């Protein structure tokens, strides 16, 4: 009588082999290398220095001219800019029209945020120069600080990235924006 060789179902065993800590780290390393070398999209994050900024005693808010920012941090990202929007200055519909880009969304590796010791928060300012001709500024609307979702993982193993959404801001929101007028 012949012995039947037991066939291993490699697909059933793949999860444990594919998603070891070493395999996860390798995937993140390859992805980050791609972001730095082939993708080459970067943003600068400007965080408000709440210690040096002057703020209202009761409400704790700062006027634009009283905000002080920390040095910007450059991040490699995968970015998407929505189609432009046309807005009116002030509340007057039919008044002066202002053209701008749409919202900005980008994905960033959690490992890069950890290495650069930065956390992106709602209200941070994002600088991005798509065309190379003019810096544009956006305010973070959603910092996606809860990354425990399957879409943010490699093979359901553990999170490796977060998605940040920011909206275009006017030049009077932060003082350093006026420095780039006309550029």
N, CA and C atoms as a LAMMPS dump frame, in Angstrom:
ITEM: TIMESTEP
0
ITEM: NUMBER OF ATOMS
549
ITEM: BOX BOUNDS ff ff ff
-5.0000000000000000e+02 5.0000000000000000e+02
-5.0000000000000000e+02 5.0000000000000000e+02
-5.0000000000000000e+02 5.0000000000000000e+02
ITEM: ATOMS id mol type element x y z
1 1 1 N 0.831 -1.164 0
2 1 2 C 0 0 0
3 1 3 C 0.885 1.241 0
4 2 1 N 0.559 2.175 -0.896
5 2 2 C 1.344 3.386 -1.017
6 2 3 C 0.934 4.388 0.049
7 3 1 N 1.94 5.075 0.538
8 3 2 C 1.65 6.157 1.472
9 3 3 C 1.28 7.4 0.67
10 4 1 N 0.228 8.04 1.097
11 4 2 C -0.149 9.304 0.466
12 4 3 C 0.586 10.434 1.159
13 5 1 N 1.273 11.177 0.348
14 5 2 C 2.005 12.314 0.892
15 5 3 C 0.999 13.42 1.22
16 6 1 N 1.085 13.927 2.44
17 6 2 C 0.157 14.976 2.843
18 6 3 C 0.573 16.289 2.171
19 7 1 N -0.376 16.903 1.525
20 7 2 C -0.114 18.156 0.822
21 7 3 C -0.413 19.319 1.762
22 8 1 N 0.554 20.201 1.886
23 8 2 C 0.345 21.378 2.714
24 8 3 C -0.356 22.447 1.899
25 9 1 N -1.319 23.071 2.503
26 9 2 C -1.998 24.179 1.866
27 9 3 C -1.216 25.446 2.22
28 10 1 N -0.374 25.87 1.309
29 10 2 C 0.48 27.017 1.575
30 10 3 C -0.324 28.299 1.78
31 11 1 N -1.48 28.375 1.169
32 11 2 C -2.308 29.571 1.328
33 11 3 C -2.787 29.71 2.77
34 12 1 N -3.116 28.595 3.411
35 12 2 C -3.541 28.636 4.815
36 12 3 C -2.393 29.058 5.727
37 13 1 N -1.184 28.676 5.371
38 13 2 C -0.029 28.974 6.201
39 13 3 C 0.615 30.331 5.87
40 14 1 N 0.181 30.929 4.801
41 14 2 C 0.815 32.151 4.314
42 14 3 C 0.722 33.306 5.294
43 15 1 N -0.395 33.469 5.979
44 15 2 C -0.573 34.622 6.858
45 15 3 C 0.533 34.706 7.9
46 16 1 N 0.816 33.618 8.564
47 16 2 C 1.853 33.62 9.584
48 16 3 C 3.234 33.877 9.011
49 17 1 N 3.488 33.365 7.81
50 17 2 C 4.794 33.561 7.19
51 17 3 C 4.931 34.981 6.627
52 18 1 N 3.882 35.439 5.994
53 18 2 C 3.935 36.731 5.319
54 18 3 C 3.945 37.901 6.307
55 19 1 N 3.238 37.798 7.367
56 19 2 C 3.105 38.934 8.262
57 19 3 C 3.837 38.761 9.581
58 20 1 N 5.026 38.307 9.507
59 20 2 C 5.859 38.326 10.702
60 20 3 C 6.313 39.772 10.897
61 21 1 N 6.86 40.078 12.02
62 21 2 C 7.356 41.435 12.296
63 21 3 C 8.433 41.823 11.283
64 22 1 N 9.274 40.86 10.925
65 22 2 C 10.334 41.117 9.951
66 22 3 C 9.747 41.443 8.585
67 23 1 N 8.756 40.668 8.138
68 23 2 C 8.128 40.921 6.842
69 23 3 C 7.417 42.271 6.839
70 24 1 N 6.75 42.608 7.926
71 24 2 C 6.072 43.896 8.056
72 24 3 C 7.087 45.042 7.936
73 25 1 N 8.176 44.957 8.673
74 25 2 C 9.207 46 8.635
75 25 3 C 9.819 46.128 7.243
76 26 1 N 9.99 44.999 6.548
77 26 2 C 10.536 45.011 5.198
78 26 3 C 9.581 45.736 4.247
79 27 1 N 8.285 45.446 4.354
80 27 2 C 7.285 46.121 3.511
81 27 3 C 7.292 47.623 3.747
82 28 1 N 7.358 48.046 5.004
83 28 2 C 7.39 49.471 5.341
84 28 3 C 8.665 50.107 4.791
85 29 1 N 9.795 49.419 4.914
86 29 2 C 11.058 49.943 4.409
87 29 3 C 10.994 50.153 2.889
88 30 1 N 10.467 49.158 2.15
89 30 2 C 10.337 49.291 0.701
90 30 3 C 9.416 50.449 0.335
91 31 1 N 8.313 50.577 1.017
92 31 2 C 7.36 51.649 0.741
93 31 3 C 7.953 53.022 0.998
94 32 1 N 8.656 53.162 2.092
95 32 2 C 9.273 54.447 2.425
96 32 3 C 10.383 54.791 1.432
97 33 1 N 11.123 53.785 0.996
98 33 2 C 12.164 54.018 -0.007
99 33 3 C 11.53 54.509 -1.306
100 34 1 N 10.424 53.908 -1.704
101 34 2 C 9.704 54.35 -2.904
102 34 3 C 9.258 55.804 -2.749
103 35 1 N 8.751 56.158 -1.58
104 35 2 C 8.273 57.525 -1.336
105 35 3 C 9.414 58.536 -1.483
106 36 1 N 10.594 58.197 -1.009
107 36 2 C 11.731 59.128 -1.059
108 36 3 C 12.379 59.196 -2.442
109 37 1 N 12.414 58.077 -3.157
110 37 2 C 13.183 58.034 -4.4
111 37 3 C 12.341 58.194 -5.657
112 38 1 N 11.229 57.505 -5.78
113 38 2 C 10.431 57.531 -7.01
114 38 3 C 9.261 58.501 -6.947
115 39 1 N 8.638 58.631 -5.805
116 39 2 C 7.444 59.465 -5.673
117 39 3 C 7.828 60.924 -5.48
118 40 1 N 8.714 61.186 -4.571
119 40 2 C 9.296 62.507 -4.329
120 40 3 C 8.268 63.624 -4.148
121 41 1 N 7.178 63.354 -3.436
122 41 2 C 6.217 64.391 -3.064
123 41 3 C 6.436 64.689 -1.586
124 42 1 N 6.592 65.964 -1.275
125 42 2 C 6.825 66.342 0.112
126 42 3 C 5.902 67.484 0.513
127 43 1 N 5.581 67.524 1.795
128 43 2 C 4.875 68.651 2.392
129 43 3 C 5.691 69.117 3.582
130 44 1 N 5.467 70.355 3.979
131 44 2 C 6.062 70.876 5.198
132 44 3 C 4.94 71.12 6.189
133 45 1 N 5.139 70.633 7.411
134 45 2 C 4.152 70.817 8.468
135 45 3 C 4.632 71.951 9.373
136 46 1 N 3.779 72.956 9.528
137 46 2 C 4.066 74.091 10.411
138 46 3 C 3.162 73.95 11.639
139 47 1 N 3.767 73.7 12.786
140 47 2 C 3.003 73.576 14.033
141 47 3 C 3.064 74.895 14.79
142 48 1 N 1.954 75.267 15.377
143 48 2 C 1.886 76.491 16.167
144 48 3 C 2.597 76.259 17.492
145 49 1 N 3.452 77.19 17.857
146 49 2 C 4.142 77.146 19.142
147 49 3 C 3.216 77.809 20.158
148 50 1 N 2.474 76.989 20.891
149 50 2 C 1.467 77.537 21.803
150 50 3 C 2.083 78.219 23.021
151 51 1 N 3.333 77.941 23.3
152 51 2 C 3.99 78.57 24.452
153 51 3 C 4.372 80.007 24.113
154 52 1 N 4.907 80.235 22.911
155 52 2 C 5.357 81.574 22.534
156 52 3 C 4.272 82.426 21.878
157 53 1 N 3.188 81.819 21.4
158 53 2 C 2.114 82.586 20.773
159 53 3 C 1.326 83.335 21.837
160 54 1 N 0.943 84.556 21.508
161 54 2 C 0.096 85.329 22.414
162 54 3 C -1.327 84.845 22.226
163 55 1 N -2.033 84.641 23.319
164 55 2 C -3.407 84.173 23.201
165 55 3 C -4.32 84.959 24.14
166 56 1 N -5.595 84.928 23.805
167 56 2 C -6.614 85.594 24.605
168 56 3 C -6.675 84.926 25.971
169 57 1 N -6.718 85.719 27.029
170 57 2 C -6.673 85.174 28.392
171 57 3 C -7.852 84.249 28.689
172 58 1 N -9.033 84.603 28.198
173 58 2 C -10.221 83.817 28.505
174 58 3 C -10.402 82.631 27.553
175 59 1 N -10.268 82.883 26.262
176 59 2 C -10.574 81.855 25.267
177 59 3 C -9.372 81.028 24.825
178 60 1 N -8.167 81.522 25.018
179 60 2 C -6.978 80.781 24.638
180 60 3 C -6.689 80.772 23.154
181 61 1 N -7.397 81.6 22.369
182 61 2 C -7.175 81.663 20.934
183 61 3 C -6.194 82.776 20.606
184 62 1 N -5.495 82.619 19.474
185 62 2 C -4.516 83.622 19.032
186 62 3 C -4.989 84.277 17.745
187 63 1 N -4.739 85.567 17.629
188 63 2 C -4.971 86.246 16.362
189 63 3 C -3.839 85.844 15.427
190 64 1 N -4.08 85.967 14.131
191 64 2 C -3.078 85.552 13.139
192 64 3 C -1.738 86.236 13.372
193 65 1 N -1.755 87.536 13.676
194 65 2 C -0.498 88.273 13.853
195 65 3 C 0.247 87.865 15.119
196 66 1 N -0.423 87.197 16.053
197 66 2 C 0.195 86.805 17.318
198 66 3 C 0.678 85.354 17.351
199 67 1 N 0.484 84.63 16.248
200 67 2 C 0.896 83.224 16.216
201 67 3 C 2.389 83.106 15.94
202 68 1 N 3.028 82.212 16.664
203 68 2 C 4.437 81.898 16.454
204 68 3 C 4.505 80.421 16.07
205 69 1 N 5.291 80.118 15.044
206 69 2 C 5.372 78.753 14.547
207 69 3 C 6.732 78.137 14.824
208 70 1 N 6.72 76.838 15.037
209 70 2 C 7.959 76.08 15.177
210 70 3 C 8.565 75.917 13.781
211 71 1 N 9.847 75.572 13.695
212 71 2 C 10.438 75.326 12.371
213 71 3 C 9.663 74.211 11.654
214 72 1 N 9.464 74.355 10.336
215 72 2 C 8.687 73.339 9.609
216 72 3 C 9.412 72.002 9.544
217 73 1 N 8.622 70.935 9.462
218 73 2 C 9.137 69.574 9.331
219 73 3 C 8.709 69.049 7.963
220 74 1 N 9.659 68.568 7.171
221 74 2 C 9.378 68.046 5.832
222 74 3 C 9.077 66.56 5.912
223 75 1 N 7.971 66.153 5.265
224 75 2 C 7.549 64.755 5.253
225 75 3 C 7.388 64.26 3.822
226 76 1 N 7.812 63.022 3.559
227 76 2 C 7.546 62.363 2.28
228 76 3 C 6.139 61.805 2.349
229 77 1 N 5.322 62.109 1.339
230 77 2 C 3.915 61.728 1.375
231 77 3 C 3.443 61.256 0.002
232 78 1 N 2.272 60.661 -0.02
233 78 2 C 1.555 60.357 -1.254
234 78 3 C 0.36 61.306 -1.243
235 79 1 N 0.312 62.229 -2.209
236 79 2 C -0.6 63.368 -2.122
237 79 3 C -1.662 63.377 -3.202
238 80 1 N -2.783 64.022 -2.892
239 80 2 C -3.88 64.217 -3.831
240 80 3 C -4.468 65.597 -3.583
241 81 1 N -4.578 66.393 -4.661
242 81 2 C -5.189 67.72 -4.562
243 81 3 C -6.479 67.693 -5.374
244 82 1 N -7.582 68.037 -4.718
245 82 2 C -8.874 68.033 -5.402
246 82 3 C -8.962 69.2 -6.388
247 83 1 N -9.935 69.128 -7.272
248 83 2 C -10.15 70.194 -8.242
249 83 3 C -10.384 71.528 -7.553
250 84 1 N -10.04 72.597 -8.279
251 84 2 C -10.155 73.945 -7.745
252 84 3 C -11.573 74.351 -7.4
253 85 1 N -11.634 75.336 -6.556
254 85 2 C -12.92 75.88 -6.13
255 85 3 C -12.912 77.379 -6.368
256 86 1 N -14.085 77.934 -6.549
257 86 2 C -14.203 79.378 -6.682
258 86 3 C -15.038 79.877 -5.521
259 87 1 N -14.454 80.737 -4.692
260 87 2 C -15.13 81.266 -3.516
261 87 3 C -15.216 82.776 -3.61
262 88 1 N -16.114 83.34 -2.82
263 88 2 C -16.25 84.784 -2.746
264 88 3 C -15.598 85.279 -1.472
265 89 1 N -14.904 86.418 -1.577
266 89 2 C -14.37 87.044 -0.374
267 89 3 C -15.544 87.552 0.446
268 90 1 N -15.498 87.319 1.738
269 90 2 C -16.581 87.784 2.608
270 90 3 C -17.846 86.99 2.369
271 91 1 N -18.958 87.561 2.769
272 91 2 C -20.255 86.878 2.642
273 91 3 C -21.026 87.312 1.411
274 92 1 N -20.465 88.213 0.614
275 92 2 C -21.186 88.751 -0.532
276 92 3 C -21.097 87.815 -1.72
277 93 1 N -22.199 87.187 -2.046
278 93 2 C -22.245 86.387 -3.26
279 93 3 C -22.342 87.371 -4.413
280 94 1 N -21.501 87.195 -5.403
281 94 2 C -21.474 88.126 -6.518
282 94 3 C -20.405 89.189 -6.348
283 95 1 N -19.645 89.107 -5.257
284 95 2 C -18.573 90.074 -4.999
285 95 3 C -17.289 89.636 -5.666
286 96 1 N -16.187 89.921 -5.022
287 96 2 C -14.88 89.564 -5.562
288 96 3 C -14.686 88.057 -5.442
289 97 1 N -14.274 87.459 -6.545
290 97 2 C -14.113 86.001 -6.601
291 97 3 C -12.666 85.638 -6.297
292 98 1 N -12.499 84.546 -5.575
293 98 2 C -11.177 84.034 -5.229
294 98 3 C -11.09 82.596 -5.721
295 99 1 N -10.136 82.321 -6.602
296 99 2 C -9.908 80.951 -7.072
297 99 3 C -8.881 80.294 -6.176
298 100 1 N -9.055 79.02 -5.929
299 100 2 C -8.098 78.29 -5.108
300 100 3 C -8.133 76.823 -5.492
301 101 1 N -7.186 76.071 -4.978
302 101 2 C -7.207 74.63 -5.197
303 101 3 C -8.283 74.039 -4.308
304 102 1 N -8.556 72.781 -4.517
305 102 2 C -9.475 72.083 -3.634
306 102 3 C -8.735 71.582 -2.406
307 103 1 N -9.389 70.719 -1.665
308 103 2 C -8.775 70.16 -0.46
309 103 3 C -7.564 69.309 -0.823
310 104 1 N -6.672 69.192 0.146
311 104 2 C -5.44 68.428 0.01
312 104 3 C -5.567 67.195 0.904
313 105 1 N -5.255 66.037 0.371
314 105 2 C -5.215 64.809 1.172
315 105 3 C -3.87 64.153 0.948
316 106 1 N -3.301 63.622 2.014
317 106 2 C -2.048 62.896 1.832
318 106 3 C -1.937 61.77 2.846
319 107 1 N -1.222 60.738 2.414
320 107 2 C -0.906 59.613 3.282
321 107 3 C 0.548 59.722 3.705
322 108 1 N 0.81 59.409 4.964
323 108 2 C 2.168 59.479 5.491
324 108 3 C 2.417 58.24 6.347
325 109 1 N 3.628 57.717 6.279
326 109 2 C 3.992 56.555 7.076
327 109 3 C 4.108 56.929 8.553
328 110 1 N 3.539 56.105 9.421
329 110 2 C 3.622 56.328 10.867
330 110 3 C 5.067 56.305 11.348
331 111 1 N 5.881 55.478 10.705
332 111 2 C 7.297 55.363 11.071
333 111 3 C 8.03 56.688 10.834
334 112 1 N 7.687 57.383 9.75
335 112 2 C 8.325 58.67 9.474
336 112 3 C 7.929 59.707 10.525
337 113 1 N 6.669 59.705 10.921
338 113 2 C 6.225 60.634 11.97
339 113 3 C 6.955 60.352 13.281
340 114 1 N 7.144 59.08 13.562
341 114 2 C 7.846 58.678 14.788
342 114 3 C 9.312 59.113 14.739
343 115 1 N 9.968 58.877 13.61
344 115 2 C 11.385 59.25 13.454
345 115 3 C 11.588 60.758 13.564
346 116 1 N 10.671 61.522 12.989
347 116 2 C 10.811 62.988 12.988
348 116 3 C 10.17 63.632 14.22
349 117 1 N 9.674 62.779 15.116
350 117 2 C 9.102 63.229 16.39
351 117 3 C 8.062 64.322 16.189
352 118 1 N 7.097 64.026 15.317
353 118 2 C 6.033 64.98 15.051
354 118 3 C 4.703 64.25 15.033
355 119 1 N 3.703 64.926 15.528
356 119 2 C 2.337 64.428 15.456
357 119 3 C 1.538 65.485 14.722
358 120 1 N 0.782 65.081 13.719
359 120 2 C -0.025 66.028 12.966
360 120 3 C -1.358 66.173 13.682
361 121 1 N -1.74 67.42 13.949
362 121 2 C -2.978 67.702 14.67
363 121 3 C -3.868 68.626 13.853
364 122 1 N -5.135 68.599 14.176
365 122 2 C -6.077 69.521 13.551
366 122 3 C -5.616 70.948 13.85
367 123 1 N -5.608 71.809 12.819
368 123 2 C -5.168 73.186 12.979
369 123 3 C -3.734 73.434 12.544
370 124 1 N -2.938 72.368 12.36
371 124 2 C -1.576 72.55 11.855
372 124 3 C -1.653 73.074 10.422
373 125 1 N -0.607 73.758 9.998
374 125 2 C -0.553 74.324 8.649
375 125 3 C 0.337 73.444 7.779
376 126 1 N -0.165 73.115 6.579
377 126 2 C 0.565 72.289 5.62
378 126 3 C 0.973 73.175 4.449
379 127 1 N 2.248 73.129 4.081
380 127 2 C 2.768 73.874 2.929
381 127 3 C 3.037 72.869 1.817
382 128 1 N 2.54 73.185 0.614
383 128 2 C 2.743 72.293 -0.527
384 128 3 C 2.906 73.136 -1.788
385 129 1 N 3.831 72.732 -2.658
386 129 2 C 4.1 73.454 -3.895
387 129 3 C 3.996 72.465 -5.048
388 130 1 N 2.815 72.332 -5.611
389 130 2 C 2.564 71.354 -6.664
390 130 3 C 3.291 71.711 -7.956
391 131 1 N 3.164 72.954 -8.396
392 131 2 C 3.703 73.361 -9.694
393 131 3 C 5.168 73.778 -9.635
394 132 1 N 5.677 74.042 -8.443
395 132 2 C 7.027 74.56 -8.314
396 132 3 C 7.068 76.072 -8.456
397 133 1 N 5.914 76.679 -8.681
398 133 2 C 5.849 78.119 -8.885
399 133 3 C 5.313 78.88 -7.681
400 134 1 N 4.447 78.267 -6.891
401 134 2 C 3.843 78.983 -5.778
402 134 3 C 3.555 78.023 -4.624
403 135 1 N 3.996 78.431 -3.445
404 135 2 C 3.666 77.666 -2.244
405 135 3 C 2.194 77.903 -1.924
406 136 1 N 1.507 76.834 -1.566
407 136 2 C 0.107 76.95 -1.138
408 136 3 C 0.027 76.406 0.276
409 137 1 N -0.897 76.956 1.021
410 137 2 C -1.021 76.594 2.426
411 137 3 C -2.422 76.065 2.713
412 138 1 N -2.457 75.077 3.591
413 138 2 C -3.692 74.396 3.952
414 138 3 C -3.713 74.209 5.462
415 139 1 N -4.918 74.16 6.021
416 139 2 C -5.052 73.892 7.448
417 139 3 C -5.598 72.477 7.625
418 140 1 N -4.965 71.716 8.511
419 140 2 C -5.383 70.328 8.738
420 140 3 C -6.78 70.316 9.343
421 141 1 N -7.658 69.606 8.656
422 141 2 C -9.036 69.468 9.115
423 141 3 C -9.251 68.123 9.796
424 142 1 N -8.617 67.092 9.248
425 142 2 C -8.725 65.75 9.818
426 142 3 C -7.325 65.137 9.88
427 143 1 N -6.872 64.854 11.102
428 143 2 C -5.523 64.31 11.28
429 143 3 C -5.51 62.791 11.362
430 144 1 N -6.677 62.151 11.33
431 144 2 C -6.784 60.689 11.316
432 144 3 C -5.914 60.047 12.399
433 145 1 N -6.08 60.486 13.639
434 145 2 C -5.247 59.98 14.73
435 145 3 C -5.622 58.573 15.186
436 146 1 N -6.754 58.04 14.722
437 146 2 C -7.104 56.648 15.003
438 146 3 C -6.852 55.859 13.727
439 147 1 N -5.751 55.137 13.703
440 147 2 C -5.357 54.407 12.49
441 147 3 C -5.686 52.924 12.557
442 148 1 N -6.374 52.505 13.599
443 148 2 C -6.693 51.081 13.755
444 148 3 C -7.863 50.67 12.871
445 149 1 N -7.654 50.758 11.568
446 149 2 C -8.63 50.287 10.598
447 149 3 C -7.91 49.388 9.606
448 150 1 N -8.611 48.438 9.043
449 150 2 C -8.006 47.473 8.14
450 150 3 C -7.357 48.149 6.927
451 151 1 N -7.956 49.229 6.435
452 151 2 C -7.418 49.909 5.256
453 151 3 C -6.049 50.531 5.522
454 152 1 N -5.682 50.734 6.765
455 152 2 C -4.396 51.365 7.104
456 152 3 C -3.341 50.327 7.517
457 153 1 N -3.603 49.054 7.222
458 153 2 C -2.687 47.987 7.628
459 153 3 C -2.089 47.285 6.419
460 154 1 N -1.069 46.503 6.678
461 154 2 C -0.532 45.594 5.666
462 154 3 C -1.075 44.219 6.018
463 155 1 N -1.936 43.695 5.172
464 155 2 C -2.499 42.361 5.385
465 155 3 C -3.255 42.204 6.69
466 156 1 N -3.819 43.278 7.211
467 156 2 C -4.554 43.198 8.469
468 156 3 C -3.657 43.008 9.68
469 157 1 N -2.341 43.165 9.505
470 157 2 C -1.4 42.889 10.591
471 157 3 C -1.366 44.016 11.606
472 158 1 N -0.969 45.221 11.186
473 158 2 C -0.994 46.384 12.065
474 158 3 C -0.883 47.648 11.214
475 159 1 N -1.35 48.783 11.726
476 159 2 C -1.347 50.014 10.93
477 159 3 C 0.065 50.468 10.566
478 160 1 N 0.173 51.087 9.376
479 160 2 C 1.478 51.591 8.948
480 160 3 C 1.403 53.006 8.376
481 161 1 N 0.184 53.558 8.168
482 161 2 C 0.063 54.897 7.599
483 161 3 C -1.185 55.574 8.104
484 162 1 N -1.252 56.885 7.858
485 162 2 C -2.445 57.641 8.185
486 162 3 C -2.757 58.605 7.052
487 163 1 N -4.019 58.97 6.941
488 163 2 C -4.466 59.902 5.904
489 163 3 C -4.822 61.226 6.572
490 164 1 N -4.262 62.309 6.042
491 164 2 C -4.503 63.643 6.573
492 164 3 C -5.236 64.445 5.504
493 165 1 N -6.267 65.18 5.919
494 165 2 C -7.028 66.036 5.009
495 165 3 C -6.9 67.478 5.476
496 166 1 N -6.624 68.379 4.526
497 166 2 C -6.457 69.793 4.857
498 166 3 C -7.204 70.654 3.843
499 167 1 N -7.643 71.826 4.291
500 167 2 C -8.404 72.747 3.443
501 167 3 C -7.56 73.982 3.135
502 168 1 N -7.737 74.584 1.946
503 168 2 C -6.968 75.777 1.6
504 168 3 C -7.269 76.911 2.581
505 169 1 N -6.251 77.722 2.868
506 169 2 C -6.458 78.861 3.756
507 169 3 C -6.031 80.144 3.062
508 170 1 N -6.597 81.231 3.526
509 170 2 C -6.272 82.546 2.977
510 170 3 C -4.958 83.032 3.562
511 171 1 N -4.384 84.025 2.921
512 171 2 C -3.081 84.535 3.329
513 171 3 C -3.101 85.266 4.659
514 172 1 N -4.269 85.643 5.152
515 172 2 C -4.316 86.379 6.419
516 172 3 C -4.428 85.457 7.635
517 173 1 N -4.46 84.146 7.43
518 173 2 C -4.632 83.218 8.543
519 173 3 C -3.362 83.084 9.379
520 174 1 N -2.231 83.039 8.71
521 174 2 C -0.952 82.948 9.426
522 174 3 C 0.003 83.991 8.876
523 175 1 N 0.84 84.57 9.715
524 175 2 C 1.687 85.684 9.286
525 175 3 C 2.684 85.358 8.184
526 176 1 N 3.257 84.171 8.146
527 176 2 C 4.304 83.907 7.148
528 176 3 C 3.732 83.747 5.746
529 177 1 N 2.421 83.637 5.597
530 177 2 C 1.838 83.534 4.269
531 177 3 C 2.035 84.81 3.473
532 178 1 N 2.014 85.954 4.131
533 178 2 C 2.149 87.23 3.418
534 178 3 C 3.545 87.371 2.819
535 179 1 N 4.531 86.634 3.332
536 179 2 C 5.892 86.692 2.791
537 179 3 C 5.968 86.124 1.382
538 180 1 N 5.021 85.268 1.025
539 180 2 C 5.075 84.606 -0.281
540 180 3 C 4.154 85.274 -1.291
541 181 1 N 3.521 86.374 -0.944
542 181 2 C 2.625 87.053 -1.875
543 181 3 C 3.377 87.405 -3.159
544 182 1 N 2.746 87.118 -4.25
545 182 2 C 3.341 87.474 -5.527
546 182 3 C 4.363 86.465 -6.021
547 183 1 N 4.654 85.434 -5.219
548 183 2 C 5.629 84.451 -5.687
549 183 3 C 4.935 83.246 -6.248
